Structure formats: C-alpha cells, structure tokens
Amino acid sequence: MFSRINEKIAFAVRRQPRAILWAAASVAVLGLLITLGIAARHYGGVPALVSSQAKEVILTPKPGPLYAGMALMMVVLTWRQRFVAAGVAVGIDALSVLARLATDTGTTDGSFFGTGALCVILGHGVTALTRRSGRERVLLLKGVGLGLLLVAGRKTGDTWLLITAKTRPSVLDQYAATADQALGNPSWLAGRLLQATGPIGTHLLGWVYAQLAVAAVVVALYQLRNVGAERRFPRHHLIRPFLLIGLLGPAVYMLFPVVGPVFAYGPGASGTGGVQWAVANLWPDTPPPISAPHPMTYDDITPRNCMPSLHTAWATAIFIHSRKGPRVLRCAGTFWLVATLGATLGFGYHYGTDLIAGVVFALTIEAALRSFDRGWDRQGIHLLIQGTTVFVALLLSYRYLAMGMATHPWIAGPLLLLAMASVIHSYVRAVRTWDPESAPALQPAPQPEPV
C-alpha cells in the first residue's frame, strides 16, 4: 500500500512541479511569518503577525494597504462581482465607524477603515474553498493570496525594522558616508537643494515617498486588468518583484546595518532625538570630514534600513513595469523614480551608495524572476551571476575599501557608476532578447504580380 501511495506522490510531482513548488514556497513564507512574529514578540512585545492580523477582522485595523489588497484581489472577479465586493467592504466599514463613534471606541491614530476590505478578502477565500472547484478555485485563491500578501508585507516590514534595531546595536554609517565621498556626498547636496525649494518641494517629495505602495498598486492593476476576462494571470507582473524585494532586502540590513545621514550626522527625523547618538550635527550643511571609519553604537529604536535602499529598488521596479503601459503610465513611472531618488537623498534617509546598491538589487531580482518564468538559459544565468557579484562587491567595497574610495574619488566614483551601468546594460540587452515583440517585425518581401 505504501509503495502505491509513493508512486502516486511521485506521479503528482512529475505532473505538477510548479504546484509543488508554490506549495513549498507557501509553507516557507508561513514559517517565516511565524518566526518573525515570535522574534518581534521577544524583542519588543509586539503581537505575532498572524494573530494580530486575525484580530483586525474584529478590531480597528492599523493603517495599511487593506483596500489596495482588496483591489488586487478583485482583478480575478467580473465587473459585477467587483461592484458587489466594493459595496460590501464600504458598508461594513460604514457600520463599523458608526458603532465605534457611538461607543467612543475609536483608535488613537484615527484609523476607522479597513475592516471591511479585510473581511471581503477573507470571505472570498472561504468562497473559493467551499463554492468553487478546478481552475476557478485556483484563480480565486491566487487573487486572495495576492491581496493578503500585500497586507502581510506591511506587517512583515514593520517586524523586520524592529528586529534590526534590537539586534544590531552598532551601525556602519561611517563606512557608507566615507565611501559616499567618492560620489560627492549626494545626500548633503540634495538636502540643501530640498531646503531651498521650501515647503512645496518638501511636501511633494514627502507625499511621493510615502505613497510608493499606491503607485505600485496602480501599475499592477494596469498589468492585471484583463485577468477577470482571460481567467489567468500574466506570466510576470509588478507585485512579484515588489514583494520579493521587501522579503529579501531586510536580510541585507542585518549584514550591513545603517541608519542614514539624518540620524548618524544630523538631528534625526524628529528634529532633536538623534543628536545624542550622531557623530556630529553636520547634515546637510557641512559634509563629513574624511577620517578612518569604524562601527558606532546607536539607539535600539531607529531601524537599520538603509543598505540597500529598498525605496530605490521598489521605484526601479515600478519604472521597469510601467514601460509597456500608455504614455501617462510611463511618465508617471519615470516621475516616481526620479522623485523617490530625490526624496531618499533630500530627506537624509540614504547615502548615494545605498541608491546604487538598490538599483543593482532590483535588477537582479527582476532578472531572476523572469528567468524562472521563461526557463533558465545562458543569458539569464549570466545576468543573475553578474548582478549578484556586483551587489556583493559593492557591499564589500563599502565596508573594506571606504577610505581608499574617499581619498581617490575620481577613480572610485566612476567605477561605482560603471558597475551599476553594466548591470543596467546587461538587463536591457536581455529584455530585448526575451521580448522579441518589442523589436520591429520583419516585413515579407513583395511578390511579383502574375503576368
């Protein structure tokens, strides 16, 4: 009997390797969420990820992309089903607001909305398991999973940031800032330029920086606009690299903890709290002096979330995936990338070295996902090895060659930019090979008319 069961399992694995792979990935992600929840509860008394998400079905949820997650889930529905789902979500939230106002149980952060969207997502998950079968069940479960992944991504990110602050008492900002001398201290320059623009530039870039996830959802909704009609997802879309960047990036934070110029060389984001931990209050008016870097102790509250710049990586992914959209979407993707780069530097959240690493990080993940979808070939493997090698080389050079880079900026600076440009060039060349439809089609030779 056991041999027969083993034969059936082996047959299923041969027939459905992708399904087995996705099942294993789902188990791995669930295990990661549980592990992160346990670690967060141990270090900061934060509720576990899964249990806190379950409580938000009844209690007021924290601000987050709940309606954005519901919008992604609804791409698998028909237009009639979308209107019904949206109406149910808004109705639940309206009743929830009235009940909380009547009982004076509002939250301190002013958040009333989101329970309805979360209930609709979970309700469709139950519907898929109990009322659907075959491909329709798989499609609806994919939509529900997409929405829940976006919601869980916010909580996972918050947990990672807490863990980096609690487990990495020393930061490597002096190494990043010293290596940044090779690029001309772009954060100091951008900080002064942003101050010169006054409140208009500050509010605009602040809004762009905070709404990066919304821009990603807009591009993703355009890419997934035909899922409801075609009853299948496209092979590659923005949400996949967006989530993978957020999942893998914090692991690098643990290896290269950095708090950013405004914290290490300035007053901190609040304006006063970071001075006691900073090397000196220099940002953005006075560039840091060139001196031998060493690890420095920082508080246990500020996240070590600079290397690489994930905002830069996400904005790069948005830019890439907006290229096949209409002109308005392409212009919006370009604007979001440029504005995000300006905000990360102008607010003192990142060094220029962080941005270079973020671009290489994003392109490497994009190349890996596309190669996985279409099958690994020589070009895809070469691009993955190149991107990984350049990324590791950047981190090692920031850590061990920072002083040499600062004293020889006219050599180190162009080399850093050239390393990033090489990965960009390889990715663009690979995409042109992978997407032959973007090349002009060959026209057949004209045939002579019969006499």
C-alpha positions as CSV (number, residue, x, y, z in Angstrom):
1,M,0.0,0.0,0.0
2,F,2.8,2.4,0.9
3,S,4.5,1.8,-2.4
4,R,1.3,2.6,-4.2
5,I,1.0,5.9,-2.3
6,N,4.6,6.7,-3.0
7,E,4.0,6.1,-6.7
8,K,1.0,8.4,-6.7
9,I,3.0,11.2,-5.0
10,A,5.9,10.8,-7.4
11,F,3.5,10.9,-10.3
12,A,1.9,14.1,-9.0
13,V,5.3,15.7,-8.5
14,R,6.2,14.9,-12.1
15,R,2.9,16.2,-13.5
16,Q,2.6,19.3,-11.3
17,P,6.1,20.5,-10.5
18,R,5.0,24.2,-10.4
19,A,2.2,23.4,-8.0
20,I,4.5,21.6,-5.7
21,L,7.0,24.5,-5.8
22,W,4.3,27.0,-5.0
23,A,3.1,24.8,-2.1
24,A,6.6,24.6,-0.7
25,A,7.1,28.4,-1.1
26,S,3.8,29.0,0.7
27,V,4.9,26.8,3.6
28,A,8.3,28.6,3.7
29,V,6.6,32.0,3.8
30,L,4.2,31.0,6.5
31,G,7.1,29.6,8.5
32,L,9.0,32.9,8.1
33,L,5.9,34.9,9.2
34,I,5.6,32.8,12.3
35,T,9.3,33.1,13.1
36,L,9.3,36.8,12.6
37,G,6.3,37.1,14.9
38,I,8.0,35.2,17.6
39,A,11.1,37.3,17.3
40,A,9.2,40.5,17.4
41,R,7.2,39.5,20.5
42,H,10.5,38.5,22.2
43,Y,12.3,41.8,21.4
44,G,9.6,44.3,21.6
45,G,6.4,42.8,22.9
46,V,4.8,43.2,19.5
47,P,1.9,40.7,18.8
48,A,2.6,37.9,16.4
49,L,1.9,38.7,12.7
50,V,-0.8,36.0,12.2
51,S,-2.6,36.7,15.4
52,S,-2.6,40.4,15.0
53,Q,-4.0,40.1,11.5
54,A,-6.8,37.9,12.8
55,K,-7.7,40.4,15.5
56,E,-8.1,43.2,12.9
57,V,-11.1,41.4,11.4
58,I,-13.0,42.5,14.5
59,L,-10.9,45.3,16.0
60,T,-9.9,48.5,14.2
61,P,-7.1,47.7,11.8
62,K,-3.9,49.7,11.8
63,P,-3.4,52.0,8.8
64,G,-2.2,49.9,5.8
65,P,-2.9,48.8,2.3
66,L,-6.1,46.9,3.1
67,Y,-8.1,48.4,0.3
68,A,-5.2,48.2,-2.1
69,G,-5.0,44.5,-1.2
70,M,-8.7,44.1,-1.9
71,A,-8.3,45.9,-5.3
72,L,-5.6,43.4,-6.3
73,M,-7.8,40.5,-5.2
74,M,-10.7,41.9,-7.3
75,V,-8.8,41.5,-10.6
76,V,-10.0,37.9,-10.7
77,L,-13.6,38.9,-10.4
78,T,-16.1,40.1,-13.0
79,W,-17.2,43.7,-13.0
80,R,-20.5,42.9,-11.3
81,Q,-18.7,40.9,-8.6
82,R,-16.2,43.8,-8.1
83,F,-19.0,46.3,-7.5
84,V,-20.7,44.0,-5.1
85,A,-17.4,43.3,-3.2
86,A,-16.6,47.0,-3.0
87,G,-20.1,47.8,-1.8
88,V,-19.9,45.2,0.9
89,A,-16.5,46.5,2.1
90,V,-17.7,50.1,2.3
91,G,-20.9,49.0,4.0
92,I,-19.0,47.0,6.7
93,D,-16.7,50.0,7.3
94,A,-19.6,52.4,7.5
95,L,-21.4,50.3,10.1
96,S,-18.1,49.9,11.9
97,V,-17.5,53.7,12.0
98,L,-21.0,54.3,13.3
99,A,-20.6,51.7,16.0
100,R,-17.3,53.0,17.2
101,L,-18.4,56.6,17.2
102,A,-21.5,55.6,19.2
103,T,-19.5,53.7,21.7
104,D,-16.5,56.1,21.7
105,T,-14.0,53.3,20.9
106,G,-12.1,54.9,18.1
107,T,-8.3,54.4,17.8
108,T,-5.7,56.9,18.8
109,D,-4.3,57.1,15.2
110,G,-7.7,58.0,13.8
111,S,-8.0,54.8,11.7
112,F,-11.6,53.6,11.2
113,F,-11.4,52.0,7.8
114,G,-10.0,48.7,6.6
115,T,-12.1,46.0,8.4
116,G,-14.5,45.8,5.5
117,A,-11.7,45.2,2.9
118,L,-10.1,42.6,5.1
119,C,-13.4,40.8,5.6
120,V,-14.1,40.8,1.9
121,I,-10.7,39.3,1.1
122,L,-11.1,36.6,3.7
123,G,-14.7,36.0,2.6
124,H,-13.6,35.3,-1.0
125,G,-11.0,32.9,0.4
126,V,-13.8,30.9,2.1
127,T,-15.9,31.1,-1.1
128,A,-13.0,29.7,-3.1
129,L,-12.6,26.7,-0.8
130,T,-16.3,25.9,-0.4
131,R,-18.1,27.1,-3.5
132,R,-15.5,26.9,-6.3
133,S,-13.6,24.0,-7.9
134,G,-11.0,23.4,-10.6
135,R,-9.4,26.4,-12.3
136,E,-11.9,28.8,-10.8
137,R,-10.9,27.9,-7.3
138,V,-7.2,28.2,-8.1
139,L,-7.7,31.6,-9.8
140,L,-9.8,33.0,-6.9
141,L,-7.3,31.6,-4.3
142,K,-4.5,33.3,-6.3
143,G,-6.3,36.6,-6.1
144,V,-7.0,36.2,-2.4
145,G,-3.3,35.3,-1.8
146,L,-2.2,38.3,-3.8
147,G,-4.3,40.7,-1.6
148,L,-3.2,39.0,1.7
149,L,0.5,39.1,0.7
150,L,0.3,42.9,0.2
151,V,-1.4,43.3,3.6
152,A,1.1,40.9,5.3
153,G,4.0,42.6,3.6
154,R,3.4,45.8,5.6
155,K,3.4,43.9,8.9
156,T,6.5,41.9,7.9
157,G,8.3,45.1,7.1
158,D,7.5,46.6,10.4
159,T,8.7,43.5,12.2
160,W,11.9,43.4,10.3
161,L,12.6,47.0,11.2
162,L,12.1,46.3,14.8
163,I,14.4,43.3,14.7
164,T,17.2,45.3,13.0
165,A,17.0,48.0,15.7
166,K,17.0,45.5,18.6
167,T,19.7,43.1,17.3
168,R,22.2,45.4,15.7
169,P,23.4,47.9,18.4
170,S,26.4,49.0,16.2
171,V,25.9,50.6,12.7
172,L,28.2,51.1,9.8
173,D,27.2,54.6,8.8
174,Q,30.7,55.9,8.9
175,Y,31.8,53.4,6.3
176,A,28.8,54.3,4.0
177,A,29.4,58.0,4.5
178,T,33.2,57.7,3.8
179,A,32.5,55.6,0.6
180,D,29.9,58.2,-0.3
181,Q,32.7,60.8,-0.6
182,A,33.6,59.1,-4.0
183,L,30.2,60.2,-5.3
184,G,30.4,63.8,-3.9
185,N,28.2,63.4,-0.8
186,P,24.9,63.5,-2.8
187,S,22.7,63.4,0.3
188,W,24.3,66.6,1.6
189,L,23.8,68.3,-1.8
190,A,20.2,67.0,-2.2
191,G,19.4,68.1,1.4
192,R,20.4,71.6,0.7
193,L,18.6,71.7,-2.6
194,L,15.4,70.5,-0.9
195,Q,15.7,73.1,1.8
196,A,16.0,75.7,-0.9
197,T,12.7,74.6,-2.5
198,G,10.8,75.5,0.7
199,P,7.6,73.7,1.9
200,I,6.3,73.0,-1.6
201,G,9.2,70.6,-2.6
202,T,9.3,69.1,0.9
203,H,5.6,68.2,0.9
204,L,5.6,66.9,-2.7
205,L,8.6,64.6,-2.2
206,G,7.3,63.6,1.2
207,W,4.0,62.5,-0.4
208,V,5.7,60.6,-3.2
209,Y,8.0,58.9,-0.7
210,A,5.0,57.8,1.5
211,Q,2.8,56.7,-1.4
212,L,5.2,54.4,-3.1
213,A,3.0,51.4,-2.5
214,V,0.0,53.2,-4.0
215,A,2.0,53.8,-7.2
216,A,2.9,50.1,-7.3
217,V,-0.7,49.1,-7.0
218,V,-1.7,51.4,-9.9
219,V,0.9,49.9,-12.2
220,A,0.0,46.3,-11.0
221,L,-3.8,47.0,-11.6
222,Y,-2.9,48.0,-15.2
223,Q,-0.9,44.9,-15.8
224,L,-3.7,42.7,-14.2
225,R,-6.6,44.5,-15.9
226,N,-7.5,41.5,-18.1
227,V,-7.3,38.7,-15.5
228,G,-11.0,38.7,-14.9
229,A,-11.8,38.3,-18.6
230,E,-9.0,35.9,-19.5
231,R,-9.3,33.9,-16.3
232,R,-5.5,33.7,-15.9
233,F,-2.7,35.8,-14.5
234,P,0.1,37.2,-16.8
235,R,3.4,35.4,-16.6
236,H,5.2,38.3,-14.8
237,H,3.8,41.4,-13.0
238,L,5.0,44.0,-10.6
239,I,3.7,42.6,-7.3
240,R,6.1,39.6,-7.5
241,P,9.4,41.6,-7.5
242,F,7.8,44.2,-5.2
243,L,7.1,41.6,-2.5
244,L,10.4,39.7,-3.1
245,I,12.4,42.9,-2.7
246,G,10.7,43.6,0.6
247,L,11.3,40.0,1.7
248,L,15.0,39.7,0.9
249,G,16.1,43.3,1.5
250,P,15.9,43.2,5.3
251,A,18.3,40.3,5.4
252,V,20.9,42.6,4.0
253,Y,20.0,45.1,6.7
254,M,21.2,42.6,9.2
255,L,24.5,42.2,7.4
256,F,25.1,45.9,6.8
257,P,23.2,47.9,9.4
258,V,23.0,51.6,8.5
259,V,20.6,54.3,9.9
260,G,21.2,57.1,7.4
261,P,22.7,60.6,7.2
262,V,19.9,62.4,9.0
263,F,20.4,60.1,12.0
264,A,24.1,59.5,12.0
265,Y,25.2,63.0,11.0
266,G,22.1,65.1,11.8
267,P,19.3,65.7,14.3
268,G,17.3,62.7,13.4
269,A,13.9,62.6,11.6
270,S,12.1,64.1,14.6
271,G,14.5,67.1,14.6
272,T,16.1,66.6,18.1
273,G,16.1,62.9,19.1
274,G,19.1,61.7,17.1
275,V,21.7,64.4,18.2
276,Q,22.9,62.5,21.2
277,W,23.7,59.4,19.1
278,A,25.1,61.2,16.0
279,V,28.8,61.6,15.2
280,A,28.1,65.3,14.8
281,N,25.3,67.6,13.7
282,L,26.6,68.1,10.1
283,W,23.8,67.1,7.8
284,P,23.0,68.8,5.3
285,D,25.1,71.9,5.7
286,T,28.6,70.5,6.3
287,P,30.0,67.4,4.5
288,P,31.5,64.9,6.8
289,P,35.3,65.0,7.1
290,I,37.4,62.2,5.6
291,S,38.6,60.0,8.5
292,A,39.1,56.4,9.2
293,P,35.6,54.9,9.7
294,H,34.7,52.5,12.5
295,P,31.4,51.0,13.8
296,M,29.4,53.3,16.0
297,T,26.7,52.5,18.7
298,Y,23.2,53.8,18.1
299,D,19.9,53.5,19.9
300,D,17.6,50.5,19.9
301,I,14.7,52.3,18.2
302,T,15.9,53.6,14.9
303,P,15.7,50.9,12.1
304,R,18.9,50.0,10.3
305,N,17.2,50.1,7.0
306,C,19.4,51.9,4.5
307,M,21.7,49.4,2.8
308,P,20.4,48.8,0.1
309,S,17.8,51.5,-0.4
310,L,14.6,49.4,-0.9
311,H,12.6,52.6,-1.8
312,T,15.1,52.9,-4.7
313,A,14.7,49.2,-5.6
314,W,10.9,49.5,-5.5
315,A,10.8,52.7,-7.6
316,T,13.1,51.0,-10.1
317,A,10.7,48.0,-10.3
318,I,7.8,50.4,-10.8
319,F,9.8,52.2,-13.6
320,I,10.6,48.9,-15.3
321,H,7.0,47.6,-15.3
322,S,5.5,50.9,-16.4
323,R,7.5,50.8,-19.7
324,K,4.8,48.8,-21.5
325,G,1.9,51.0,-20.4
326,P,0.4,54.0,-22.1
327,R,2.3,57.3,-22.1
328,V,0.6,58.6,-19.0
329,L,1.8,55.5,-17.0
330,R,5.3,55.7,-18.5
331,C,5.6,59.3,-17.5
332,A,4.2,58.5,-14.0
333,G,6.7,55.7,-13.6
334,T,9.6,58.0,-14.6
335,F,8.4,60.8,-12.3
336,W,8.1,58.3,-9.3
337,L,11.6,57.0,-9.8
338,V,13.2,60.5,-10.1
339,A,11.1,61.9,-7.2
340,T,11.9,58.8,-5.0
341,L,15.6,59.2,-5.6
342,G,15.3,62.9,-4.7
343,A,13.3,62.2,-1.5
344,T,15.6,59.4,-0.3
345,L,18.6,61.7,-0.6
346,G,16.9,65.0,0.2
347,F,15.4,63.9,3.5
348,G,18.7,62.3,4.6
349,Y,17.3,58.8,4.7
350,H,20.0,57.3,2.4
351,Y,23.5,57.8,1.1
352,G,24.3,57.7,-2.6
353,T,26.0,54.3,-2.1
354,D,22.6,52.9,-0.9
355,L,20.9,54.0,-4.1
356,I,23.5,52.3,-6.3
357,A,23.1,49.1,-4.4
358,G,19.3,49.4,-4.5
359,V,19.3,49.6,-8.3
360,V,21.5,46.6,-8.7
361,F,19.4,44.7,-6.1
362,A,16.2,45.4,-8.0
363,L,17.5,44.4,-11.4
364,T,19.0,41.2,-10.1
365,I,15.6,40.2,-8.6
366,E,13.8,41.1,-11.8
367,A,16.3,39.1,-13.9
368,A,15.9,36.0,-11.6
369,L,12.1,36.1,-11.7
370,R,11.9,36.5,-15.5
371,S,14.5,33.7,-16.0
372,F,12.5,31.5,-13.7
373,D,9.3,32.1,-15.7
374,R,10.7,31.5,-19.1
375,G,13.3,28.9,-18.2
376,W,16.9,29.3,-17.3
377,D,19.1,30.0,-20.3
378,R,22.7,31.1,-20.6
379,Q,21.8,34.8,-20.7
380,G,19.6,34.6,-17.6
381,I,22.2,32.8,-15.6
382,H,24.9,35.2,-16.7
383,L,22.7,38.2,-15.7
384,L,21.9,36.7,-12.3
385,I,25.6,35.9,-11.6
386,Q,26.6,39.4,-12.7
387,G,24.0,41.2,-10.6
388,T,24.8,39.1,-7.5
389,T,28.6,39.6,-8.0
390,V,28.3,43.3,-8.4
391,F,26.0,43.7,-5.4
392,V,28.3,41.7,-3.1
393,A,31.3,43.6,-4.5
394,L,29.6,46.9,-3.7
395,L,28.9,45.9,-0.1
396,L,32.5,44.6,0.4
397,S,34.0,47.8,-1.1
398,Y,31.8,50.0,1.1
399,R,33.0,48.0,4.2
400,Y,36.7,47.4,3.5
401,L,37.7,50.0,0.8
402,A,35.8,53.0,2.1
403,M,38.9,55.0,3.0
404,G,40.6,54.4,-0.3
405,M,37.4,55.3,-2.2
406,A,37.2,58.6,-0.3
407,T,40.8,59.5,-1.0
408,H,40.6,58.6,-4.7
409,P,37.1,59.8,-5.6
410,W,37.9,60.4,-9.3
411,I,38.7,56.7,-9.7
412,A,36.2,55.1,-7.2
413,G,33.2,57.3,-8.2
414,P,33.2,56.4,-11.9
415,L,33.9,52.8,-11.0
416,L,30.8,52.6,-8.8
417,L,28.6,54.2,-11.5
418,L,30.2,51.9,-14.2
419,A,29.4,48.8,-12.1
420,M,25.8,49.9,-11.8
421,A,25.6,50.8,-15.5
422,S,27.0,47.4,-16.5
423,V,24.1,45.6,-14.8
424,I,21.6,48.0,-16.3
425,H,23.1,47.4,-19.8
426,S,23.0,43.7,-19.4
427,Y,19.4,43.7,-18.2
428,V,18.2,45.9,-21.1
429,R,20.0,43.7,-23.6
430,A,18.5,40.6,-22.0
431,V,15.0,42.1,-22.1
432,R,15.3,42.9,-25.8
433,T,16.2,39.3,-26.4
434,W,13.4,37.9,-24.1
435,D,10.7,40.2,-25.6
436,P,11.1,40.0,-29.4
437,E,7.7,41.6,-29.8
438,S,9.3,44.9,-28.8
439,A,11.6,44.7,-31.9
440,P,10.2,45.8,-35.3
441,A,8.6,42.9,-37.2
442,L,10.3,41.8,-40.4
443,Q,8.1,42.5,-43.4
444,P,7.8,39.8,-46.1
445,A,9.4,40.6,-49.4
446,P,7.0,41.8,-52.1
447,Q,5.9,39.1,-54.6
448,P,5.8,39.9,-58.3
449,E,2.4,40.2,-59.7
450,P,1.4,37.3,-62.1
451,V,1.6,38.3,-65.8
